[in-house]
Structure formats: C-alpha cells, structure tokens
Amino acid sequence: MKTKPIFGVFFREKPAMMLVNLKNAKGEVYASNLAKQIDCTYSHVVKILQQMEKAGLINFDKQGRLKLLTLTKKGSEVAENIEKVKNLL
C-alpha cells in the first residue's frame, strides 16, 4: 500500500501542532509567529508549510511583504482530527 508523501509529515509533533495552532488561531497567522508558537526555526516551518500547501491543507495569502496563512477545508478537517487524537492520548 503506497502512502502520500504528506502522510509521513504528521508522525512528527511540530508539523501536527502547526496545523492545530492554525486552526485555533485568534487572528492573523504568519510563518514567523507560528515558528515562535511551536518553538521551531523559521526555515523549518516554511519548508513544512510548503509541503502542506502542495497537499492542499493551507493557503499562503500575500499581504505586502508578509504571507498570511489560512487553512483550507481539508486542512481544517485534518487539524481537527489531530487535535482529537492528541486529546485522546
């Protein structure tokens, strides 16, 4: 059984928490403040976010020099399920 490349990303804590933090955000979220929230480097966050964008989980919305992050419907569903699993554990 072959799995999608993005599937392997969610077996790590930081990428999973990135989606959950985006889902629970109160206001605008950018890669730099997301990196601070999950205690990760900016470059690592951007690399993971690019993979998530290719998988259709997030969108980058350019606002001047900054890129606002938003979850897609699919991304929101995945984040919700990750949060359920986290709470079960």
N, C-alpha and C positions, 0 to 999 in steps of 0.2 A: 504494500500500500504506500503510495507516494504522497508526501505531505507538501503543502505550500511552504515556501521559504519563510514567510512571515510567521508561521506557526511556531517555529523554534524560538522566536524572539520572546514569546510570552512565558517561557520557562525561566526567565530571569526576573528578579524583583523590580529593578529600576524601570525597564520598559513597561511593565504591567502598571506600576504606580504612576507613570507618566499619563497613561490613559485615564486612570481613576482620578488623578488630580485635575485633568482637563474636564472631566465630567462634573466634578464637584466645585469647579471654579466659580467664584463670585466676581464677575467682571472679566476684563480682557486678559488673555494669557499670551505671553511671548516666550520664545525658546529660552531666553536668558533668565526670566523669573521662574520658569519651570525647572531649569537646571538647579537653581538655588533651593527650590522646594524639595527636590528629591536628593539633594546633596550629590550632584554629579557634574562633570565638566560640560561646558557649553558645546564643545565639539562632539562629544559622545551623544548628547541629547539631539543635536541636529542630525547626526548620522542615523539614529534610531527613528527620528521623526520623518526623515526622507523615506525610509523603508515603510513606515506606516502610511505615508501619503500614497506610495505606489500600490499598497494593498487596499486603498480606498477607505482608510479609517479616519484620516484627518485631512483638513484643507489648510493651506497657507494663504492668508489674505494680506497682500502687501498694503501697508499704510505708511507712506513715506519711506523712511529707511528701515522700518520695523515690519516684521511679518506676524500678523495676528494668527493664532492657532484656533481652529474650531474642529469639533468632532463631526463626522458625518453620521448619518443614521446608523450605519453599520458599526462605526467606531463607538457610538454611544451604547449600543447593544452589547458589544464586546466588553466595554468598561464596566457596564452594569453586572455582567456575569462574572468578571474577575473580582469585583467587589463582593459579590455573593460568596464566591469560593473563599476569599480572604476572611470573611466574617464567619464562615463555617469552620475554618481552621482555628 
